[in-house]
Amino acid sequence: MSTEHPPTDGDQPVESDSLAAQDDRPTAESASSPAAAESREWRPVAPSGGAPRRPLPPAVKYGGLGLLALLLVAAVLIGIALGGGFTPQEPEPTKPPPPALSMEPPVQVGDFVRGSLTNSEGPAPDHQRIVRADYSDGTDKLVLLLTFPETDVADFLTAAGIEHPEGGVVDLIEGVSCGVSADTTRPACGKVVENTGILVVSLTEADEQDVRTHLTDFTTALTP
């Protein structure tokens, strides 16, 4: 025959404590639940002792990028301005060699003394140097015309207004062409010596042979 004792205030059911402990332990089902997985994900944590950093406003971020782009463009433009840029440099025109003959008409050749003297420049692209000098011996008068550079005697005489007395092409004899001035119908003779055109035009009555002789005398005086 057994005697049952009623529970006292200090007595706790052992079975209830173990059940409570089991309820606190995670089970396989609770560990694999979405809520548990979410709780184990890494999350950014603000530094201790400071508030979380706020992202830059879009105006500040994109405005800084725009300013950087403007600075790069300005640097490129400055480099182009200082270094000549991408514009190809135009080649400098080739300067002709200096004339082999003197372009300074002599003060006196034989009995002919120099009077007025003029210098001018021809049209582009050649920009020929043109020198004219008047001469007189007290009776006869003539004009000396020098041009540089010059390559063709026929073109030289045509530009100076010298033509054949009977029309046609002015003859070239021993490097010298003679004709008449279209303005005065006086005889004139010219030639080209080392890219320098030399022309003697009589302003008074003269024979063609005399003008040819004057041309030879002036050529000799102009040769260094």
Secondary structure, 3 states (H helix, E strand, C coil): CCCCCCCCCCCCCHHHHHHHHHHHCCCHHHHCCHHHHHHHCCCCCCCCCCCCCCCCCHHHHHHHHHHHHHHHHHHHHHHHHHHCCCCCCCCCCCCCCCCCCCCCCCCEECCEEEEEEEEEECCCCCCCEEEEEEEECCCCEEEEEEEECCCCHHHHHHHCCEECCCCCCCCEECCEEEEEECCCCCEEEEEEECCEEEEEEECCCCCHHHHHHHHHHHHHHHCC
